[in-house]
Amino acid sequence: MRGLSFGELLDYCAEETAHWGDFFKKNPKALDLPSDIAGTKSVREVVVHIVAVQVRYAERLLNQPISEYDVFMPMNAEQLFATAHKSAEDLRSFAVAANDPDWDGIMSFPTRTGGTLTASRRKIFIHALLHSVRHWAQLSTFLRQQGFKQDWQHDFIFSNVIK
């Protein structure tokens, strides 16, 4: 069965995240809005959550030390989106270098709120990407409701990935 490649999914996620970086440059006050998405207290905390999860999963996949969640809190929007870009490249480097045993390898690790999880590297990689898609969609709806309409289409069909 032919399907969406991990590279294409990663490209879509990176493109969407770049749009959000541009959005928050133009709308910095939106970061201060109160929000309860993903148990947060503000839009800024939602963005931190999205970026921190992607970074920490990329680090797990690359067998690197895991960043403490708190290191992301003092980052400004520019730093957060630069960090998101780097973690996307880290995910790409894992995907390019990984062989079948790497993808199938099982990892157990503690999470901040879900206890200890056990999953294959393949599942962790997919989760890192779909996690951001899900939360960006929640944020998109919330911000539109608060008067912060985005100037791009979020759906995959409107992306520059695949013709």
N, C-alpha and C positions, 0 to 999 in steps of 0.2 A: 504494500500500500504506500503510495506516495503522499507525503505530508509536509507540513511546515518544519523546516530544519531549526535546530537550536540557534544557528547563526542568524537566521531570519527573525526569530523571536527576539533574540538579543538586540538585533538592529532596530526592531520596532520599539522595544523598551527604551533603548538609548535615545532614539529620536523623540519619543514622548517626554522623557525626562529633560532633554534639552529644551523642548518647548516650555516646560514648566519653569526651567531656569530663567528663560527670557520673560515669561509671564511675571515672575516675582521681582525681576529687575524693574519692570514697568509698574508693578503694583505692590510695593513693599508693605503697605499698610494691611494688605490681605493676610500677611503672616501673623498679625496681632489679633485676628478675630478669634473669639472663643469657639472651641470645637470639641466634641466628644468622640470623634472618629478614632477607633482603635484605642479607646481608653485615654485619650489625650485631653489636654485642657486648652489647646490652641492649634491653629493651622500650622504654626511653626513646629510644634511638637509632632504633628502628623508627618511633616516633611522629614524631620529628624528620624522618626520611626521608619519611614520608607528607606531612607539612605542607610541608616544603621543596620537594618536587617540585611540589605544587599551586601554591604561591606562585610559583615560578620559571616555570612554564608560563603562569600568568595574566599575569605580567609580560611574557613574550615576546609573548603575544597582544595585549597592550595597548601594545606597543612602549615599555615602560618599562625602565629600567636593571635588570639582573638581580642580585638579592641574592646575595651570597656565601653559600655553604652554611654556613660557619662561624658566621654571625650567629645561626643557629637553635640552636646547641648550648647556649649558656648560658641559654636561655629555660626558665622553669619551666612546669609543665603548664598553668597558667592563661594564661600568655602564648602558649604554643603553640596552644591552642585558640581564643584570640582572633584570632591570626594566621590560623588555618585559616578562621575565619568570614569575616574580611576578604577572604581570597583567593577564597572561594566567591562573595562579592559582586562581586569583580573579574571573575571568570569570567562571572557573570550580566550584568554591564554590557557585557562584550564581546559576549556572545550577543545581547543586546537590540539593540545598535547595529550589529551586523555585517550586511552585505548579501552577496549571493552572491559577488562578487569577493573580499570579505574572507575568507569561509570557504574559498574555493578557492585563496587566495594561498599560495605555497610559501615556507617558511622553512628556512634551514640554520643550525644552531647546535651548539656543542660541548656534550657531556654530560660528567658526571663520570667515567663508566665505560664508556660505549658509543661513544666517539669522536664524530665529527661526524655528525649526523643531518639528513636533509632530509625534510620532511613538510608537508602542507597544514595550515592553521590548523584546519580541521575535525578532522583526525586528532589534532592536538595537544590540542584541546579534549576530545575523547572520551578520549584517553589520560589526561589529567589526572584525569578522573573515575573511569575504570575502574582506574587504578593504585591509588587509595585503596581501592576496593572489594576488590580482590585482597589487598592487604596487611592491611586490617582483618580479612578472613576468616582469613588465616593467624594473625594475632594472637589472634583469638577462640578458635581451636582450641588454640593454644599455652597461652593463659591458663587455659582450662578444664582442660587437662591438669595445670596447676600449682595447681589448686584455686581459681581465680578465675573462677567462673561469672558470666556476665553476666545481668542481670535483664530483658533485652528480647530479642525475636526479631529476628534480623538480616535475614531474607529480605524481599525487596521486597514480597511479598504482605501482610506484617504492618505495612508502613509506612503513614504517613498520606497518601501520594501516590496519587492516583487512587482513586476509590471502586469 
